[in-house]
């Protein structure tokens, strides 16, 4: 925790203490109001009467003790009962002595500052309560702001950390977890954790302190009566713990269902065209409604448990007050110190004392009411933290070495040596693949779907690490290089264009912040994209929409190619970059590629016959292995599988 966090927490704690003390002081004003003002007295009269009463009681008790000691000396009565009575009287004298000491300590200040008339005393008390309330409000505001700062900063730091780790995780991990689930954790669960932290350092500190101050005030008035009033607490505490366990389970299920709902929503909106094309709107609505109803049911269950917690807290507060009113009323009405055989006070309680005691107990009820939902919110935060912190603590499998080697400058060759890879153990996608790609040459990879083509090219920029064998670039194993340094030397154009909801210029310059607009335009011209960009109203500043939805497929692919051209990589990877575009766009892209790949190490996957004319060699794969590799002429002469694919057409054979 940083120093600024510590100061915020220290400030919030100090403010909480002041709020609690001022809360108790306002409630404590009940005693002088009832005991002094309502009796038409002033504080001057009150201290005089209190000192006189204490002196009389002490004198009376001492005289009684002397009489009992005389009886013991004379042997007129059993010694043990008399000694117990003497001990009780000495305890009463000690209590009266303490009360007298406090009264004497307050007397100089009361005589110097307190008003001289009952009405002026009333005004003074009301002014004290008003000023105390204002001051308490200011400290409360300071506490809430300090706690909010800690909570919001925690959310910000968590979101940044989780997002950073999500970007570092393996590409396959996204498919396993689901985009909606990850978005829910980054945005939803971190917010829940922040809310729980705000509650933890806010209400969870502030309200118990208020209750402690009130308990202390009530104990000062009559600690025995306070203990009697708290007899209901163990039952309420047991019920609260039971409800907390149920609430935690309900919160966990609700969070999981919410993530499912977000995932369902994200997929339906992302693939809206597919939904409409297959007239599947009703089915998607039904699926969404099913998940939404599950979320609703879990939410109602949490609300039910929260309502039970509120009732439990209300009954606790009312139960305490009921017990104290019955017991205190009995003591005052009968002017006795005993409740049955139990001694409840040293001297009979007066009306002002018992009213102040009731006021402090009522003051305890308010923090209890506000604390009713706290435990449930914190439980929700614990559940959210269980989903967030695994992402914070996880470490990517693909990492840079402690002392990475420098990547050689200039052209880079690629050596794939007996590479094995499996997404699931025991189910190899690549089973001993080997190929050599000299620097500046180009290689096309063809073969049926599922033969490992895309897996192989995804290993080159270390989206995954090999399960066996090695891949060397520039004479060294790629695992010896810094990951980012390696990827900076690789350009990547995918079959599915990946464009951001931003301007054309920003998409072309993505990952190249130092690029000038002239360089962006030059890359666009080279990719034959400048012509259609010039026809747009805002040109390079035109927004292209989510996933480039405002552009055609060919236009999106040319922007992706322009992005790779601007990067000017030493190694270019093309994953079926021309498979989903019109013939005109394909022809334009072929013209661009024929020039761009010259002298550049290029690896491409293709199912199109026309694309094969761009490369130096062709590698045919099947079942995770290399069937054959060579030029078109070599494969046509010696490879039956290639001959068969050519005769049927690569697209159909694949």
N, C-alpha and C positions, 0 to 999 in steps of 0.2 A: 504494500500500500504506500503510495507516494506521500510526501510531506503535506501537500495541499489537501489530500484526503484526510490525513490525520487532523489537520487544523479544522476542517469542516466538521469532523466528528466531535472534536473537543468542543467547538463552538455550539454544536447542537446539544451536547450533553449539559453544558453550562446553562444554556437557555432552558432545557428541560427541568433542571433543578430549580431555577428561578420561577418557572411556571408553576411547579409543584408547591413551592413555598408560598407564593402569592395566592394560590388556590386555597391552601390551608389557612392563610391569614384572613382571607375574606370570610371563610366559614367560621373561623374563630371569633369574628366580630359579633356572632350571635350571642355569645355569653355577656359581654358588656351591654349589649342592646337590651337583653331580657333582664339581667340582674341589676343593671344600673339605671338605664334610661326609663324603662317601663315601671320602675319603682320610684320615679321622680327624684332620683339622686344624681349626683355628679361623681366623677371618678375620684375626686378628693374625698367625698363621703365614703365611697366604696373601699378605698385603701384603709381609712381610719377604722371602719367597721370590721374589715377583714383582719387587721392587726389585733384589734380588741378581741375578736372572736377566737383567734389563734392563741393569744395569751391566756384567755380564760380556759380554753380546752386543755392547754398544756398544764396549767396550774391545777385544774380539776383532776387530770390523769395522774399527776405526780402525788397529789394528796391521796388518791385512791390507792396508788402503789404503796405509799407509806402505811396506810391502814392494813393492806394485805400483808406487808412485811411484819407488822406488829402481831397479826394473827398467827403467822408462821412461828414467830419467836415465842408466842404464848402457848403454842400447841393446841389452839382451839378448834382447828379444822385440818383435814387431810392436806398434806404439803403439795402433792403433785398438781391438783386442780388449781391451787392458788398460784403456783409458779407459772402454769400455762396462761392464767389470766394476766399475771404481771408481764409476761413476754408480749402478750397481745397489746397491753396498754403501752408498753415501751415502743412497739411498732407504730402505734397511733401517734405517740409523741414525736417519733422521727418524721412521720408524714406531715404532721402539723408544723414541725420545725422547718421542713423543706418549703412548705407553702408560705410560711412566715418569711423565710429568707428571700423568696422570689418577690413577695409583696414589698419588703423593705428595699429591694434592689430597684423596683419600679417607682417607688414613692417619690424620690427626688425629681424624676422626669415628669411624673404626673403633676406634681405641685408646680413645676416650672412651666409646663406647656399646656396642660389640660384646661378646658373651659371651666367657667365658674358656675354655669347654670345648666339644668337638665336639657333644655332645648338646644343650647349651644353645643352640649355634649353630643346630642343626637345629630346635629349638623356636622360635627367633627367626625363622627363615626361614618356617616354617609359619604362624606368627602374622602375619607380613608378608603372606603370600599370602591368608590368610583375611580380614584387615582390608582388603586391596586389593580382594578380591572383593566385600565388603560395600559399600565405597565406590563401586566400579564399578557395582554394582547400583543404588545411589541415583542416580548420575549418569545411568544408563541410563533409570531411571524418569522423571527430570526431562526428559530428551531426548524420550522417547515422549509424555509429556503435552504438552510444548510443541508438538511436531509435530502431535499429534492436534488440538490447539486450532486451529492454522493450517488444517489440512485440513477440520475440521468447520465452522469459520467461513467458509471458502471455499465449501463446499457450501451453507451457509445463504445467503450473499450471492448466489451464483449462482442458486439456486432462486428467491429473491425477485426478482432482476433479470429472469430469464427469464419468470417468471410475470407480472411487471409488464408486460413487453413483449408477452407473449401476449395479455393483456387489451387492450392498445392496438392490436393488429393488426386488420386489416379482417376483417369477419365471414366473407367468402368464403374467407379464408386458412385458417380452421379446416377447412372442407370439403376444401380441396386437400391439406393436410398430414395430416389424420386425427387424431382425438382420441387414439387409442392412441399414435401417433407422438409427439405433443406431450407426453403424460403420461410416455412413456419418456424423452424428453429432459429433462424437468423433474425427474423423480425418479431414473431409472436412470443416465443419462449424467452428471448432475452428481455423483452419488455416486462414479462411476468416476473422474471428474476429481479429486474430493477424495481418493480413495484413492491416486491417482498422485502428488498433491502431498505426501501424508503419506510415501509411499515416497521421493519425490525429496529431501525435506528430512530424512528419517529415515535409512533404510538406505543411500541413495545417498550420503549424507555420512558417516555413522557407520562403515559397513563399510570403505569405501576408506581412511579415516583409520586404522583398525585395521591394514589391510594395509600402509599406508605406514610406520607405526611398526614393524611386524615386518620390513618390507624394510630399514628403516634399521638395525634391530638386527642383521639378517643381514649387511648391508653392513659394519657396524662389525666384525663377526667376520671376514668375508672377502668383500670385494666382487667379487673375481675369480670365486670359486666361485659367488656369487650370480648373476652374469651368465651363467655356464655353465648354471646351473639354469633360467634363464629362456628358454633357447633354444626351448622348446616354445610359448611365448606367442604368437608371430605366427600360428601355425596355429590356435590356439584362438580368437584375436581374429577371424580371417577367418571361421571357422565361426559365431561369435556374430553377426557382422554379417549374414551370409546368413540365419540363422535369424530375426533381428529383422525383416528385410524380409518374410519369409514370415508371421511372426506378426502384423505390422501389417495385412497384407491379410486374414488370417483374422479378426482382431478387427473390422475394418470390416464384413465380411460378417456376422459373428455379431451385431453391434449392429443392423444393418439387419433381420436376420431376427427378432431379439427384439422390435423395434418392430412388425413385421408380426404377430407372435404376440399382442402386447398389443392391437393394433387388432382382430384377429379375436376375441379374448376379450371385449373391451369391447362390440363389436357384438352378439355372440351373447347376452350377458347383458342388454344394454339392450333388445334386441328379442326377449326370451325368449317373450313371448306370441305373436308372429308365428311364431317357430320352432315352437312347440307347435301353433298353429292350423293350420299347413300340414304338420304331422307331419314336420318336416324335421330332427329330432334326429340321425338317423344321418348325414345329409349334413353337418351342422355338426360332429359328432364327427370325421368323416373329414377335413374341412377343417382343423380344429384339429390333428388328429394329423399331417397332412401338414406343416403349418408347424412344429409342435413337433419333428418328426423332423429338419427342416432345421436348427433351432436346435441340436438334439442333435449332429448331424453337425459343425456348425461348432465347437461346444464341444469335441468330441473331437479335431478337428484342432488346435485351440489347445492342448489338453492334450498332444497328441503332440509339438508343437513345444516346449512347456515341458519335457517329459521329455528331449528331445534337448539342450536348453539345460542342464538339470541334469547330464546325462551329460558334456557338454562341459566344464562347470566341474569336475566330479569328476575327469575325466581330466587336466585342467590341473593341479589340485592334486597328484594322484598322480604325474603326469609330472615335475613340479618336484622333488618329494621323491625320486623314483626316481633322477633324474640327480644330485641332490646327495648321496644316500647312496652311490651308486657312486663318484662322484668323491672325496667326502670320505673314504669308507672306504679308497680306494686311497692317498690322501695320508697318512692316519694309520697304516695298516698298514705302509706302506713308509717312513714318516718322510721323505718327500720333499716338495719344493716344486713339482715339475713333474708335469704330466699330459701325457706324451709330450713334445713340444717346447714346450708352453705352460706358462709360469710361473703357478702358482695362488696362491702365498703367498710372503711374504718369509722366514718361518721355518716349519719343520714344525709342523703343527697338533697340539695335544694332544687328549686324549679329551674333556675338559670343554668346550673351545672348539667342537669339531665337534658335540657333543651340544646345546649352546646354539644353534648354527647350525640344526640340524635342528628344534629346538623353535620357532624363529622361523618357519621355513618351514611347519611344521604350523600355526602361528598364522595364516599367510597363507591356508591352505586353508579355514579356517572362514569368513572374510569372503567368499571366492570362492563357497563353497557357498551362503551366504545371499544373495549377489548374483545367483544363477542366474536367479531369476524376476523380478528387479527390472526389467530392460530390457523384458521382455514386458509387465509391468504398466504401465510408463510408456508403452509403445506403445499399449496399450489406452486409457490416459488421453488420448493424443494423438488417437486416433480419436474418442473421446467428445467431446473439446474441439472437434473439427471439426464435430460436430453441434450442440453447445450454443452456441458463440460466434456463429454466424450469427444466432441468436435474440437474443443479448445486443446485438449490433451493429446489428440491423435498426432502422429508423426507420419509424413508421407513416406512410402516405400522407396520412391525414386528421389534420391538426394544427391547432392554434390559431395565429392570427397573433401577431406580436410585440406589437402594440398593439391588442388587440381592442376593438371598439365595445361600448358598453353596450346591452343589449337593452331596448327600451322597456317600461315597466310597463303593466299592464292588458291588454286584449284584443290579440291579434296576428293580423294578416291574413297570407295566404300568396299569393305570386305565383310561379307556375311559368312560365318564359319560354323557349320553344324548347329544352327540355332534351333532350340526347342522352346516351345511356349504353350501354356495351357491356362485358360481362364478358370477351369475347374480341374482339380487334381485328378490325374488318371485319364483325362480326355484331351490329348494333345491336339492343338490347332496347327502348330508347326512341329514337324517331327524330323529334325535334322536337315534344315534348309541351308544351302550354301550357294553363294553367288559372288562374283567379283565385278565391280563397276569402276573402271578406270576414271581418273579425274577428267572432267570435261566431256565425258561420254553420256549417252542417254540409253535408258533401258525401259522397255514396256513390259509389264507383268500381266499376263492373261491367264484365264482358267475359269472353271465353273465356280458358281457361287459357293462360298463356304470352304474354299480350298486354302485360305490363309493369306490372301493377297493384302487385304486392308490391315490385317494384324502385322504383317511384315513391315509395311511402310510406317505403321504407328510405332514400331520399335526404333526406327531411325532417329527421331527427335526425342526419344526416351519418354513417350507417353506411358509406356510400360517398360519394365526391365526384362531381359531374356531369362527364361527358366533354365537354359543350358546353352553351351556354346558361347559365341561372342560376336559382336559387331564392332568392326574397327573403321574409323574415319580418320583420314590423314595419318595412318600408321599406328594409331593408338586406340585402345578399347574406349568406346564412348563413355563408359562408366568412370574413366579417369579424368573426364572433362567436367568443368562447371556446367550445370544443366542449362542455365540461362545463356551462357556463352555459346553452347552448342546450338541452342534453338535460334539464337541471333544469326547463325550462319545458314539456317534452313528456311526456305519459303514453302508455304503449304496452301494449296488450293483444293477445296473439297468438292465432292459431288453436290452436296446440299450447301448452297451459299449461306454463309454466316455473316450477316450484316446487322449493324446496330441501328436502333431508332435514333438516328442523328443525321447530320448533313452528309452530302456526298463527299465533300472535302475531308471531313473527319473520318469517314469510313476508309477512304483511300490511304490517309496518313495514319491509320490506327497502328499504334506501336512505334511510330516514328515521329515523336513530338518535334524534332528539330527540322522536319521537312518544310520547305517554303511552298507557297502556293504555286510558284513556277514549276517546282519539282513535281507537285501533285498533278498539274496540268500535263506535264511531259509524260508522266506515267499513264495518265488517262488517254493521251493521244496514241501512245504505243500500244495500248490495249484496245484501241478503236472505240473508246467510250466517250471521247471528247465531243463527238458529233451529237449524240442524243442528249448529253449534258447541256450543251449550248442551247438546245431547244426548250429546256425547262425554264420556267419563269424566273427562278432565283439562281439558275446555273449551279455552280458548285456549292452554293449555300442552301440548296433545296433539301428539305427534309424527305427522307425516303420511307418513313413509316416503319412499323414493327416488322422485323425480318425482311426489310426492303419491299414491303407489300405494294408500294406505289410504282414499282418498276416491273418490267417483264423479266422472265427467266434469263434470257440472253443478256439483258442489261445488267442484272445482278451478277451474273457470272463474269462479265467483263470488268465490273468494279472489283470483284475478288481478285481477278488477274492483275488489275492495275495496282492493287495493294501489294501483291507479291513482287511486281516489277519495281515498285518504289523501294521495297526493302533491298533489292539487288542481292539476293542470297547466292552463296557458293553452291548450295545444293537445293534443287527445286523438286518438290513432291507434288504430284497431281493425282488426285484420287477421283477418277472418272469425271474430270472437270468439264467434259463436253457431252455428257450422256443425257442431259435433260434440256437441251436448247435447240432452237430451230436451225435449219441448214445454213441460213445466212449468217447467224451469229457464230455458228461452228466454223464457217469458212473464215470469218474475221479473226476468230481466236486462233485458228490454225496458222494464219499468216503471222500473227503476233508470236506464237510459240516457235515457229520455224526460225525466227530471228533471235528470240530471247534465249533459247536453250543452247545456242551455239557456244561451245567452250564452257558450258556450265553443266556440272554433274546433275543429271535429271533422272528421276524415277517416276514412272506414271503407271497407273492402272487404267485400263481401257477395255471396253467391249466393242469399240468401233473400228472397223477395218481401215477407215481413212486415217485414223490417228497413228496407226502403225508406220505410216510412211515418214513420220517425223523423227523416229528413233533409230539409233544405231543397231541395237540388238533387241531381241524379244525373248522373254523367259516364260515358259509354260509351266504352270503349277497344277497339282492335283493331290488332294489328301494331305496337304501340309508338306509336300515334298516337291522338289524341282524335277519335272519330267524331262525337260531339255531346255537349252539356252543357246541362242545363236542369231545370226542374221536371218532375214526373211528367206533368202535363197538357201541357206544351210538347213533351216527347219523344213522348208518345202521339200528338200531332197531326202531328208533322213528321218523325219518325225511323223509317224502315222497320225498321232493325235492332233498335231498342228494341221496336217493335210485335211483331216476330217473337219476341223473347226473352220478352215478356210472354205471348204466346199459347201458347208452348211451356213457359213456366216458366223462370225464370232458371237454376235448378239444372240443368235438362236442357240448356238452350242452352249453358251453360258447359262 
